[in-house]
Amino acid sequence: MVNFAVFDLDDTLVDSTDAIDRWFAELAGQRELGAEGLEFLRAEQQRPVAPRETFRVIVERFGFSESPAELQALFWERWPRLVRPFGGVIEHLRLLRGAGWRLAVLTNGPESVQRLKMGDELAGLFDAVCFADGTQVPLKPDPESFRLVARRAAAELEGAWMVGDSLVHDVAGATAVGMETIWISGGRKPAPGEAVPGRVVATVTEAFRLLLPEGARGLRSPQRPEHADR
């Protein structure tokens, strides 16, 4: 049986959250808001409110000529272009392919935005890429989205691995179809009642270290980490 791994995209393979901060830093520089203005933008970014509220507050605070909706549109146009793969992702994916793995991406989000985040180099390393937008591809954690990405990759879910940073979308969904799971915790702890991952790592680099020995030796199960750390 061919080794098969499915990866989430945002904050798993690419630094989507860091790219948001880069956009705010660009905005502060372009509008000459200074260090204090950037601090305000970063604080506003962290507030647990809807994006439209964030952009409304920013427009009112700095008196921008754009409406909140127009500023949000500027964000959506620029932000995906600031997203970058985490260090080592390209190299490790190449190693997995060289070890005979079949690889796929399953990501929630519109294709037009998610493709920009991936870029041509990253996208070219996968046997299948599924953009789950709730129409042609159901949103994770719908089990059908996992079955679909396996079919597109000409692979089996039995013995396959799901790597992602969301216990709800990645771990719970993959567990429901019998996949093994690696949760990229970023140092977080599961809340009571959340899905239980098979493996827990802090970074995607650690996830690759679990998978690569398996591919190199042709085994079916990666080594369990000595200790466990969205």
C-alpha positions as CSV (number, residue, x, y, z in Angstrom):
1,M,0.0,0.0,0.0
2,V,1.3,3.4,-0.9
3,N,2.0,5.9,1.9
4,F,-0.4,8.8,1.7
5,A,-0.5,12.1,3.7
6,V,-3.0,15.0,3.5
7,F,-2.0,18.4,4.7
8,D,-4.0,21.4,5.8
9,L,-2.7,24.7,4.3
10,D,-3.3,27.7,6.5
11,D,-0.9,27.8,9.5
12,T,0.1,24.2,8.7
13,L,2.2,24.5,5.5
14,V,2.0,28.3,5.2
15,D,2.2,31.2,7.6
16,S,-1.2,32.8,7.1
17,T,-1.4,34.4,10.5
18,D,2.0,35.9,10.2
19,A,1.0,37.3,6.8
20,I,-1.8,39.2,8.4
21,D,0.7,40.9,10.6
22,R,2.8,41.7,7.6
23,W,-0.2,43.3,5.9
24,F,-0.8,45.5,8.9
25,A,2.9,46.5,9.0
26,E,2.7,47.4,5.3
27,L,-0.5,49.5,5.9
28,A,1.2,51.3,8.8
29,G,4.2,52.1,6.6
30,Q,2.2,53.2,3.6
31,R,-0.1,55.5,5.7
32,E,2.7,56.8,7.9
33,L,1.0,55.7,11.1
34,G,4.2,55.2,13.0
35,A,5.1,52.8,15.7
36,E,2.1,53.8,17.8
37,G,-0.3,53.3,14.9
38,L,1.2,49.8,14.1
39,E,0.7,48.9,17.8
40,F,-2.9,49.9,17.6
41,L,-3.4,47.8,14.4
42,R,-1.8,44.8,16.0
43,A,-4.0,45.1,19.1
44,E,-7.1,45.5,17.0
45,Q,-6.1,42.4,15.0
46,Q,-6.1,40.4,18.2
47,R,-9.5,41.5,19.4
48,P,-12.1,38.6,19.2
49,V,-14.5,40.4,16.9
50,A,-15.8,40.0,13.3
51,P,-13.4,41.3,10.6
52,R,-15.9,43.9,9.5
53,E,-15.8,45.4,13.0
54,T,-12.0,45.4,13.0
55,F,-11.9,47.4,9.7
56,R,-14.6,49.7,10.9
57,V,-12.6,50.6,14.0
58,I,-9.4,51.1,12.0
59,V,-11.1,53.4,9.5
60,E,-12.7,55.5,12.2
61,R,-9.5,55.6,14.3
62,F,-7.2,56.9,11.5
63,G,-9.8,58.7,9.3
64,F,-9.1,56.7,6.2
65,S,-10.8,57.8,3.0
66,E,-11.9,54.2,2.3
67,S,-15.1,52.7,3.8
68,P,-14.6,49.7,6.1
69,A,-15.7,47.4,3.2
70,E,-13.2,49.0,0.8
71,L,-10.3,48.6,3.3
72,Q,-11.3,45.0,3.9
73,A,-11.3,44.4,0.1
74,L,-7.7,45.9,0.0
75,F,-6.7,43.4,2.7
76,W,-8.2,40.4,0.8
77,E,-6.4,41.5,-2.4
78,R,-3.0,41.8,-0.8
79,W,-2.9,39.4,2.2
80,P,-2.8,36.1,0.2
81,R,0.3,37.4,-1.7
82,L,2.1,37.9,1.6
83,V,1.7,34.3,2.7
84,R,4.9,32.2,2.6
85,P,5.6,28.5,3.3
86,F,7.1,27.8,6.7
87,G,10.8,27.1,6.6
88,G,11.7,23.7,5.5
89,V,8.3,22.8,4.1
90,I,9.3,22.6,0.4
91,E,12.4,20.6,1.2
92,H,10.5,18.1,3.4
93,L,7.8,17.6,0.9
94,R,10.3,16.8,-1.7
95,L,11.9,14.3,0.7
96,L,8.5,12.6,1.2
97,R,7.9,12.4,-2.5
98,G,11.3,11.0,-3.0
99,A,10.4,8.3,-0.4
100,G,7.4,7.3,-2.5
101,W,4.6,9.1,-0.7
102,R,1.5,10.4,-2.3
103,L,0.7,13.8,-1.0
104,A,-2.4,16.1,-1.0
105,V,-3.7,19.4,0.3
106,L,-7.2,19.7,1.7
107,T,-8.0,23.3,2.6
108,N,-11.1,25.3,3.5
109,G,-11.4,28.4,1.4
110,P,-12.0,29.7,-2.1
111,E,-9.7,28.4,-4.7
112,S,-8.8,31.9,-6.0
113,V,-7.5,32.9,-2.6
114,Q,-5.9,29.6,-1.5
115,R,-4.0,29.2,-4.8
116,L,-2.3,32.5,-4.2
117,K,-1.2,31.4,-0.8
118,M,0.3,28.2,-2.2
119,G,2.2,29.6,-5.1
120,D,3.4,27.4,-8.1
121,E,6.3,25.8,-6.3
122,L,4.3,24.5,-3.4
123,A,1.3,23.4,-5.5
124,G,3.5,21.4,-7.8
125,L,4.5,19.1,-5.0
126,F,1.1,17.5,-4.5
127,D,-0.8,14.7,-6.3
128,A,-4.1,16.4,-5.5
129,V,-5.2,19.7,-4.1
130,C,-8.8,20.2,-2.9
131,F,-10.2,23.6,-2.2
132,A,-13.2,23.0,0.1
133,D,-15.6,25.9,-0.5
134,G,-18.8,24.2,0.5
135,T,-20.0,23.8,-3.0
136,Q,-18.1,21.3,-5.2
137,V,-16.0,20.2,-2.2
138,P,-17.7,20.1,1.2
139,L,-16.0,22.0,4.0
140,K,-13.9,20.2,6.5
141,P,-14.7,18.4,8.8
142,D,-17.3,16.8,6.4
143,P,-16.0,13.2,5.9
144,E,-16.8,13.5,2.1
145,S,-14.1,16.1,1.7
146,F,-11.5,13.6,3.0
147,R,-12.8,10.8,0.7
148,L,-12.8,13.2,-2.3
149,V,-9.1,14.2,-1.8
150,A,-8.1,10.6,-1.5
151,R,-9.9,9.7,-4.7
152,R,-8.3,12.6,-6.5
153,A,-4.9,11.5,-5.3
154,A,-5.6,7.9,-6.3
155,A,-4.9,6.8,-2.7
156,E,-6.6,5.0,0.1
157,L,-7.7,6.5,3.5
158,E,-6.8,3.4,5.3
159,G,-3.4,4.0,6.9
160,A,-3.3,7.6,5.6
161,W,-2.2,10.6,7.6
162,M,-3.9,14.0,8.1
163,V,-1.6,16.8,9.3
164,G,-3.2,20.1,10.4
165,D,-3.5,22.8,13.1
166,S,-7.3,22.5,13.7
167,L,-8.7,19.9,16.1
168,V,-12.2,20.6,14.7
169,H,-11.6,20.7,10.9
170,D,-8.5,18.5,10.5
171,V,-8.3,16.0,13.4
172,A,-12.0,15.4,14.0
173,G,-12.8,15.1,10.3
174,A,-9.9,12.8,9.6
175,T,-10.6,10.6,12.6
176,A,-14.2,10.1,11.3
177,V,-12.9,8.5,8.2
178,G,-10.3,6.3,9.9
179,M,-7.2,8.4,9.2
180,E,-4.2,8.7,11.5
181,T,-3.8,12.3,12.7
182,I,-0.9,14.7,13.6
183,W,-2.0,17.9,15.3
184,I,0.2,21.0,15.0
185,S,-0.5,22.5,18.3
186,G,1.7,25.6,18.3
187,G,2.0,24.9,22.0
188,R,-1.7,24.9,22.6
189,K,-3.6,22.3,24.7
190,P,-6.8,20.7,23.6
191,A,-9.9,22.0,25.4
192,P,-12.2,19.5,27.2
193,G,-14.4,17.7,24.7
194,E,-12.3,18.5,21.6
195,A,-11.1,15.8,19.2
196,V,-8.1,13.7,20.4
197,P,-5.2,13.7,17.9
198,G,-3.1,10.6,17.4
199,R,0.1,12.6,17.6
200,V,0.8,16.1,18.9
201,V,3.7,18.3,17.7
202,A,4.4,22.0,18.1
203,T,5.5,22.7,14.5
204,V,5.1,21.3,11.0
205,T,8.9,20.4,11.0
206,E,8.2,18.0,13.8
207,A,5.3,16.5,11.8
208,F,7.6,15.8,8.9
209,R,10.1,14.1,11.2
210,L,7.4,11.7,12.3
211,L,6.5,10.9,8.7
212,L,9.9,10.8,7.0
213,P,11.4,7.8,8.9
214,E,8.3,5.8,7.8
215,G,8.8,6.6,4.1
216,A,12.5,6.0,4.3
217,R,12.1,2.5,5.8
218,G,8.9,1.6,4.0
219,L,7.0,1.1,7.2
220,R,3.4,1.8,7.9
221,S,3.6,3.7,11.3
222,P,5.9,6.6,12.2
223,Q,7.7,6.5,15.5
224,R,5.8,7.9,18.4
225,P,7.4,11.1,19.7
226,E,9.1,10.9,23.0
227,H,6.7,13.6,24.4
228,A,3.7,15.6,23.2
229,D,3.6,19.3,23.3
230,R,-5.6,24.9,16.6
